Amino acid sequence: MSSSRTPSGNNRGARQLGRGKPGPSIVPPPPGDRPAVPPRSPRVALEPERVPLPRRRSKRVRHPLVIAGNAIFMVLVLVAVTVGGALYLGKQRFDAPGPLPEDKIVNIPRGLGIKDIAALLQREGVIDQPYVFMGGVLVMKARGGLKHGEYKFVSHASLANVVNTIIDGKVVQHALTLAEGLTSEQIVARLLQDNALTGQIKEIPPEGSLLPETYKFTRGMTRERMIKHMQEAEQRLVREIWAHRAPDLPLKSPQELVTLASIVEKETGKSSERSRVAAVFVNRLRKQMKLQSDPTIIYGLTGGKGSLGRPIKKSEIEQPTPYNTYVISGLPPGPIANPGKASLEAVAIRRAPRISISSPTAAAATYSRRTTSSTRRTSPSCAPSSTRRRRPRMPSPPRQSPHLPPTSRRSRSSRSRYPDFGVGEERAAAL
């Protein structure tokens, strides 16, 4: 081989390799742009050029901890994306309207877990996605805040609304109204008839220890707890009224206040007459007179179990019982009913002018007539007697009604002896 290689020699070799076919002429680049390449032989020119091997990664990159960290990072990224998508879809379903067509009350018993509550709500038709319900409770961290009770869910309530209702404890409130003047035995009967209350009553509370009022309670409340609540309310009210009683009140203790208020409560049911009736009884106690109240006769005969269902007989008026105020002097040994707030205040605080009349209810009527007649005398609009038309005198009613049973017919002597006979609660109903 010659040490000097010319382009013509290279072309000649290329034609020989190309089986005699003439190859394209190679135009050499300008001398200034051509890199300095050493001349090569045809065989060397045909050999592939050697590419440098890639650089090996460092030992730090190939460390097992780095590889495991990268894998964990990729897993966390995938989990974050999955959880984010699930939360987004769950939020959409959590706030969507529910399947309940109309308002419904559902009772959640005590001791149910989150899964049992979800199953119960699904059976009642309140929700249709129990797993979304459970997921929402867990996300809100309210698993321990789910309260038992009776709840009212509105129509098409969303899962968020349902969960918030249970967490906030917005249970249904039941009402129990007890009228003034009921005995303890009658109140116990009312409590036993209410199906929203639970449990039994061990014993009948003392007479006068329960405050007649409207009470709010939730389903499942025990009857014993309700009685205790009523007794506490009565004690608070009596203490407050007793602290503001009139200074000249002829009563020695709050128990006597309750006793006299119970007689006033049974004597009249009109709020406008309570103060005047209470004033009559207070004046009788001050003068050490017998109270002569008909309801005390009835309580002594029935023991607080109800009414007689008939008029009081003359023999029963004279029949001695611990509660018969026609026989005993002063107050009976205890209340004859459970008085309300108005009767307690009428006895202790607000009293009408001192009136001494045989019948408390007649006292209220007489007081009203006196006020009316006084107004007529002082009114300038009243015409002189000479110019007023005289009204025809109406015949007086018969002394004995034919509808009364023979045992209740009264003679003239009984009328003069018992001027308030027939004024009481039972006889007023019969007349």
ABEGO torsion letter per residue (X at the ends): XBABBBAAAAAAAAAAAAGGBBBBBBBBBBAAABBBBBBBBAAAAABBBBBBBBBBBBAAAABAAAAAAAAAAAAAAAAAAAAAAAAAAAAAAAABBBABABBBBBBBBBGBBAAAAAAAAAAAGABABAAAAAAAAAAAGAAAABBBEBBBBBBGBBAAAAAAAAAAGBBBBBBBBBBBGBBAAAAAAAAAABAABBEBBABBBBBGABBBBBBBBBBGBBAAAAAAAAAAAAAAAAAAAAAABBAABABABAAAAAAAAAAAAAABABAAAAAAAAAAAAAAAAAGBBAGBAAAAAAAAAGGAEBAGBBBBAAAAABBBAABAAABBEBBABBABBBBAAAAAAAAABBBBBBBBABAAAAAAAAAAAAAAAAAAABAABBBAAABBBBBBBBBBBABBAABBAAABBBAAAAAABAABGABAAAAAAX
